[in-house]
């Protein structure tokens, strides 16, 4: 599973070798319905953009880097979170 910088979780695709993934967002004007919308032309979503994504376990560990855990505890927690 991957997470964007806006904390949106994506689980069905893999990023390219640079860590970027094509992300589609719903249209903010019609909220994804596409009814009578001029911005998205009835599709309900904006054109796909390439966004940097991060593994979920890395995003969850960022606050822990500020905690005073020893190296072994950080390593074990990271290994545990990789299982999901």
FITORSE-45766 format. One record per atom (N, C-alpha, C, O): x, y, z; residue number from 1; residue in three letters. Coordinates in steps of 0.1 Angstrom, whole numbers, plus 5000, padded with zeros to 4 digits. Atoms other than C-alpha are relative to their C-alpha. Example, Ala and Ser with C-alpha at 12.3 -4.5 7.8 and 13.67 -1.06 7.14 Angstrom:
FITORSE-45766
- u;v;w;num;residu
- 5009;4988;5000;1;ala
- 5123;4955;5078;1;ala
- 5009;5012;5000;1;ala
- 5019;5012;5007;1;ala
- 4991;4989;5000;2;ser
- 5137;4989;5071;2;ser
- 4992;5011;5008;2;ser
- 4997;5022;5009;2;ser
end
This chain:
FITORSE-45766
- u;v;w;num;residu
- 5008;4988;5000;1;unk
- 5000;5000;5000;1;unk
- 5009;5012;5000;1;unk
- 5020;5013;5006;1;unk
- 4993;4988;5001;2;unk
- 5011;5035;4992;2;unk
- 4992;5012;5005;2;unk
- 4979;5011;5004;2;unk
- 5007;4988;4996;3;unk
- 5002;5069;5005;3;unk
- 5006;5012;4993;3;unk
- 5018;5013;4992;3;unk
- 4995;4988;5006;4;unk
- 5004;5103;4988;4;unk
- 5003;5010;5011;4;unk
- 5001;5008;5023;4;unk
- 4997;4989;4990;5;unk
- 5015;5136;5004;5;unk
- 4988;5005;5007;5;unk
- 4989;5011;5017;5;unk
- 5013;4996;4994;6;unk
- 4978;5143;5011;6;unk
- 4994;4989;5008;6;unk
- 4982;4990;5012;6;unk
- 5005;5011;4992;7;unk
- 4975;5111;5031;7;unk
- 4989;4992;4993;7;unk
- 4980;4986;5001;7;unk
- 5009;5009;5007;8;unk
- 4954;5093;5004;8;unk
- 5007;4987;4998;8;unk
- 5018;4986;4993;8;unk
- 4994;5013;5001;9;unk
- 4960;5056;5005;9;unk
- 4996;4994;4986;9;unk
- 4985;4994;4982;9;unk
- 5002;5006;5012;10;unk
- 4964;5038;4972;10;unk
- 5006;4985;5001;10;unk
- 5017;4983;5005;10;unk
- 4995;5013;4997;11;unk
- 4966;5000;4973;11;unk
- 5000;4991;4987;11;unk
- 5005;4980;4988;11;unk
- 5002;5009;5012;12;unk
- 4960;4987;4937;12;unk
- 5011;5002;4990;12;unk
- 5009;4996;4979;12;unk
- 4990;4998;5011;13;unk
- 4991;4999;4918;13;unk
- 5014;5001;5007;13;unk
- 5015;5003;5019;13;unk
- 4986;4998;4996;14;unk
- 5029;5001;4920;14;unk
- 5005;5012;4994;14;unk
- 5003;5015;4982;14;unk
- 4994;4988;5006;15;unk
- 5049;5032;4915;15;unk
- 5011;4996;4991;15;unk
- 5016;4985;4991;15;unk
- 4989;5003;5009;16;unk
- 5076;5035;4889;16;unk
- 5013;5000;5008;16;unk
- 5013;5001;5021;16;unk
- 4987;5002;4993;17;unk
- 5113;5032;4898;17;unk
- 5004;5013;5008;17;unk
- 5012;5012;5017;17;unk
- 4997;4988;4993;18;unk
- 5115;5069;4909;18;unk
- 4990;5003;5012;18;unk
- 4992;5012;5019;18;unk
- 5009;4998;4989;19;unk
- 5086;5065;4934;19;unk
- 4988;5008;4996;19;unk
- 4981;5013;5005;19;unk
- 5011;4992;5004;20;unk
- 5060;5083;4913;20;unk
- 4989;4991;4995;20;unk
- 4992;4980;4989;20;unk
- 5011;5007;5005;21;unk
- 5025;5071;4905;21;unk
- 4990;5009;4994;21;unk
- 4988;5020;4998;21;unk
- 5010;4992;5006;22;unk
- 4997;5083;4883;22;unk
- 4988;5000;5009;22;unk
- 4982;4989;5012;22;unk
- 5011;4999;4991;23;unk
- 4969;5096;4906;23;unk
- 4989;5008;4994;23;unk
- 4991;5018;4988;23;unk
- 5012;4993;5005;24;unk
- 4934;5105;4896;24;unk
- 4992;5005;5012;24;unk
- 4990;4997;5022;24;unk
- 5008;4994;4989;25;unk
- 4914;5128;4918;25;unk
- 4986;5004;4995;25;unk
- 4984;5007;4984;25;unk
- 5014;4996;5004;26;unk
- 4876;5135;4918;26;unk
- 4999;5015;4997;26;unk
- 5007;5022;5003;26;unk
- 5002;4985;5004;27;unk
- 4864;5168;4903;27;unk
- 4995;5007;5012;27;unk
- 4986;5003;5019;27;unk
- 5004;4993;4989;28;unk
- 4861;5194;4930;28;unk
- 4986;5008;4998;28;unk
- 4979;5011;5007;28;unk
- 5012;4993;5003;29;unk
- 4832;5211;4912;29;unk
- 4987;4992;5001;29;unk
- 4978;4996;5008;29;unk
- 5012;5009;5000;30;unk
- 4808;5182;4908;30;unk
- 5001;4989;5010;30;unk
- 4992;4980;5012;30;unk
- 4998;5011;4990;31;unk
- 4823;5160;4936;31;unk
- 5000;4986;4995;31;unk
- 4996;4977;5002;31;unk
- 4998;5014;5006;32;unk
- 4829;5131;4912;32;unk
- 4988;4995;4993;32;unk
- 4988;4984;4988;32;unk
- 5012;5006;5006;33;unk
- 4793;5128;4899;33;unk
- 5001;5002;4985;33;unk
- 4996;4994;4977;33;unk
- 4999;4997;5014;34;unk
- 4801;5144;4865;34;unk
- 4987;5006;4994;34;unk
- 4987;5008;4982;34;unk
- 5013;4995;5006;35;unk
- 4765;5158;4861;35;unk
- 5002;5015;4997;35;unk
- 5004;5023;5006;35;unk
- 5000;4986;5005;36;unk
- 4764;5190;4841;36;unk
- 5013;5008;5004;36;unk
- 5012;5019;5008;36;unk
- 4987;4994;4996;37;unk
- 4801;5197;4849;37;unk
- 5008;5004;4988;37;unk
- 5011;4996;4979;37;unk
- 4991;4996;5012;38;unk
- 4822;5218;4825;38;unk
- 5014;4998;5003;38;unk
- 5022;4997;4994;38;unk
- 4985;5001;4997;39;unk
- 4855;5214;4844;39;unk
- 5005;4986;4996;39;unk
- 5016;4984;4990;39;unk
- 4995;5013;5003;40;unk
- 4857;5176;4840;40;unk
- 4993;4994;4988;40;unk
- 4996;4982;4985;40;unk
- 5007;5004;5013;41;unk
- 4834;5173;4809;41;unk
- 4992;4987;5003;41;unk
- 4991;4979;4994;41;unk
- 5008;5011;4998;42;unk
- 4812;5148;4826;42;unk
- 5006;4987;5005;42;unk
- 5000;4977;5007;42;unk
- 4993;5013;4996;43;unk
- 4839;5122;4835;43;unk
- 5000;4998;5015;43;unk
- 5001;4987;5020;43;unk
- 5000;5002;4985;44;unk
- 4838;5129;4873;44;unk
- 5013;5001;5006;44;unk
- 5015;5001;5018;44;unk
- 4987;4999;4995;45;unk
- 4875;5131;4876;45;unk
- 5009;5009;4992;45;unk
- 5007;5011;4980;45;unk
- 4990;4992;5006;46;unk
- 4904;5154;4868;46;unk
- 5010;4992;4992;46;unk
- 5011;4980;4995;46;unk
- 4989;5008;5007;47;unk
- 4932;5143;4844;47;unk
- 5010;4995;5010;47;unk
- 5013;5001;5020;47;unk
- 4990;5007;4991;48;unk
- 4957;5120;4860;48;unk
- 5013;5008;5001;48;unk
- 5017;5014;4991;48;unk
- 4987;4993;4998;49;unk
- 4989;5136;4875;49;unk
- 5010;4990;5006;49;unk
- 5006;4981;5013;49;unk
- 4989;5009;4994;50;unk
- 5022;5120;4885;50;unk
- 5003;5006;5014;50;unk
- 5006;5018;5015;50;unk
- 4997;4995;4986;51;unk
- 5027;5123;4923;51;unk
- 5009;4990;5007;51;unk
- 5010;4978;5004;51;unk
- 4991;5008;4992;52;unk
- 5054;5111;4946;52;unk
- 4992;4992;5011;52;unk
- 4984;4998;5018;52;unk
- 5007;5008;4990;53;unk
- 5041;5082;4968;53;unk
- 5010;4994;5009;53;unk
- 5022;4992;5006;53;unk
- 4991;5005;4990;54;unk
- 5056;5067;4999;54;unk
- 4993;4987;5006;54;unk
- 4981;4986;5006;54;unk
- 5006;5012;4993;55;unk
- 5051;5032;5015;55;unk
- 4993;5004;5013;55;unk
- 4998;5013;5020;55;unk
- 5007;4996;4988;56;unk
- 5026;5033;5043;56;unk
- 5008;4999;5012;56;unk
- 5007;5007;5021;56;unk
- 4992;5002;4987;57;unk
- 5050;5020;5069;57;unk
- 5010;5012;5002;57;unk
- 5013;5015;5013;57;unk
- 4991;4988;4999;58;unk
- 5074;5049;5061;58;unk
- 4993;5012;5006;58;unk
- 4998;5019;5014;58;unk
- 5008;4989;4996;59;unk
- 5047;5074;5066;59;unk
- 4996;4999;5015;59;unk
- 4996;5009;5023;59;unk
- 5003;5003;4987;60;unk
- 5037;5058;5099;60;unk
- 5012;5002;5010;60;unk
- 5010;5005;5021;60;unk
- 4988;4999;4992;61;unk
- 5073;5058;5112;61;unk
- 5005;5014;5002;61;unk
- 5013;5016;5011;61;unk
- 4994;4987;4999;62;unk
- 5080;5095;5106;62;unk
- 4999;5006;5014;62;unk
- 5009;5012;5019;62;unk
- 5000;4995;4987;63;unk
- 5067;5106;5140;63;unk
- 5008;4993;5010;63;unk
- 5013;4999;5020;63;unk
- 4992;5008;4991;64;unk
- 5086;5078;5157;64;unk
- 5015;5004;5000;64;unk
- 5022;5002;5009;64;unk
- 4986;4996;5000;65;unk
- 5119;5092;5145;65;unk
- 5003;5011;5010;65;unk
- 5015;5013;5013;65;unk
- 4998;4989;4990;66;unk
- 5114;5121;5169;66;unk
- 5000;4994;5014;66;unk
- 5004;5001;5023;66;unk
- 5000;5006;4986;67;unk
- 5108;5097;5198;67;unk
- 5013;4995;5004;67;unk
- 5022;4993;4995;67;unk
- 4987;5005;4995;68;unk
- 5136;5084;5219;68;unk
- 5000;4984;5001;68;unk
- 5002;4979;5012;68;unk
- 4999;5015;5001;69;unk
- 5134;5047;5208;69;unk
- 5014;4997;4996;69;unk
- 5020;5004;4988;69;unk
- 4987;5005;5004;70;unk
- 5166;5028;5205;70;unk
- 4999;4994;4986;70;unk
- 4988;4992;4981;70;unk
- 4999;5004;5013;71;unk
- 5177;5016;5171;71;unk
- 4993;4986;4998;71;unk
- 4986;4984;4988;71;unk
- 5006;5013;5001;72;unk
- 5166;4980;5177;72;unk
- 4984;5001;5000;72;unk
- 4978;4994;4992;72;unk
- 5015;4999;5000;73;unk
- 5130;4990;5186;73;unk
- 4995;5006;4987;73;unk
- 4984;5002;4982;73;unk
- 5005;4994;5013;74;unk
- 5127;5012;5155;74;unk
- 5001;4990;4989;74;unk
- 4992;4989;4980;74;unk
- 4998;5011;5011;75;unk
- 5140;4983;5133;75;unk
- 4989;4990;5001;75;unk
- 4983;4986;4991;75;unk
- 5011;5010;4998;76;unk
- 5115;4959;5149;76;unk
- 4986;5005;4996;76;unk
- 4978;4998;4990;76;unk
- 5013;4994;5003;77;unk
- 5086;4983;5145;77;unk
- 4998;5001;4985;77;unk
- 4988;4999;4979;77;unk
- 5000;4998;5014;78;unk
- 5095;4990;5109;78;unk
- 4997;4986;4993;78;unk
- 4990;4985;4984;78;unk
- 5002;5014;5006;79;unk
- 5097;4952;5101;79;unk
- 4986;4996;5003;79;unk
- 4980;4989;4994;79;unk
- 5014;5004;4997;80;unk
- 5063;4947;5118;80;unk
- 4990;5007;4991;80;unk
- 4981;5001;4986;80;unk
- 5009;4993;5008;81;unk
- 5046;4974;5098;81;unk
- 5001;4996;4985;81;unk
- 4992;4998;4978;81;unk
- 4999;5004;5014;82;unk
- 5060;4961;5065;82;unk
- 4992;4988;4997;82;unk
- 4988;4985;4985;82;unk
- 5008;5012;5002;83;unk
- 5040;4929;5070;83;unk
- 4986;5004;4995;83;unk
- 4979;4995;4988;83;unk
- 5013;4996;5005;84;unk
- 5008;4949;5063;84;unk
- 5000;5006;4987;84;unk
- 4990;5011;4982;84;unk
end
